[in-house]
């Protein structure tokens, strides 16, 4: 489970994702939102850092999902997942957006997953960084 953020803005992140990762971001974002909105959720993903890092930032995650869906559709793919209505004044963005440790680790892992695709972005990061999980 992962919400890839090679860049600090959701739009920039969505733009560079390959179709496999972009499609999965929609699904995994919705899954994380369901976990976070279920009181006393006790499933396998409850304590995953990809879930924990979004706790308290659910509206930002909804925006992330919406942007992934929009980009997915703009590329010509069909979407069957919900978009979310969000009051833009009620979005609290996570403190870790803009933290280069997070963005570099995501670039690195994307390079490792699909080097032929992601090399085109000329990211100056090695392809062996571990994920940086911004959880307290």
N, C-alpha and C positions, 0 to 999 in steps of 0.2 A: 504494500500500500504506500502510495506516494503522491504528493502534489508537487509537481516539478516547477521550480521557480529559478531558472537560470538568470533571470533579470528581476529587478525590483518591481516593475510594473506588470500587471497581469496581461495586458495587451502585448507587451514585448515578449513575455514568456510564451504566450499562445502562438504568436507569429512564428517562432523558430521551432516549435515542436513538430516532430515527424508525425505522420498520421496515426501510428500505433499509440504513441504516448499521448497525443492530443485526444484521441478517442477514449483512452483509459482515464484521463484527467476528469472528464465529465462524470464517468461512473464512480470513480473513487471519491471525488468531491461530494457526490450525492450520498455515498455510503458513509462518509465521515459525518456529514450533516445529520443523517439518521441516527448515528451513534450518539452524537452530541445532544440531540433533541430528545433522546429516550432516557427518562429518569431511571437511575439505577441499572443502566445497561450492563450486562455481565458477559457479553460475547467475547470471542477471541481477540478482537481488535481494540477493546476498551482502553488498554494501557499502551497501545502502540504510539510511538512518538509522533507519527503523522497525524494521529487523532489529538494527542495532547497539545501539540503546537498550535492548533486552531481553537482550543477551548477559550471562550471569551471573545472570540473574533468570528463568530458564526456569520454575521452579515458580510464581513469581508470575504469569507469562504463562499457565500452565496454569489457575490459579485464575481469571484474567481470562476465558479462553475458557469455562470451566465456568459462570461467572456469566452470560456472554452467552447461552450455550445455555439455561440455566435461564430467563432472562428471555424469550427467544425462545419457548420452550415454554409459559410462563405466559401469553403473549399468544395462544396457540392455534395456533402454527405448528408444523409437523413438523420434526424435526431428524434429519439423517442423518450428522452428524459425531460423532467420538468425544469422550466426556468423559474427563477424566484423573483417576486416583487420585493424591492428593497427601497426604503426611504434613504436617499443618499446622505441625509443628515444624521442617520443612525448607524453609519458605518464607522467602526473603530478599527483602524488598520493595525496589524501586529507590529510590535516593536522591532521584530527581526527583519522586516522588509528593508532592504538596503544593506544588510549585514553581509559583507563580501564573503565571509566564511560559509554562509548558507548558499549563496549564488555560485561560488566557485565549486563547492561540493556537488551541486546539482549539474553544473556544466561538465565536471569530471565524470560523473556517473552516466550522463547522457552520451559523452564521448565513448565510454566503455560499452554501452549498450548498442550503439550503432555508429561506429567510427566513420564509415563511408559517408553517412549523411551529415553528421555533426562537425566533421572537419571543415566543412565549407564556411563555418563561422569564425574560424581562426582564433578560437579562444586560447588565451595564454594560461592554460591550466594543465597539469598532468592528468592522465586518465586513470589514476589510482587513488584518488582521495576518498576517504570514507565519507559517508553522509554526515553533515553537521545537523544535529537535531536541536533546535532552539527551545528546549523545554526546561522548566525550572523544577 
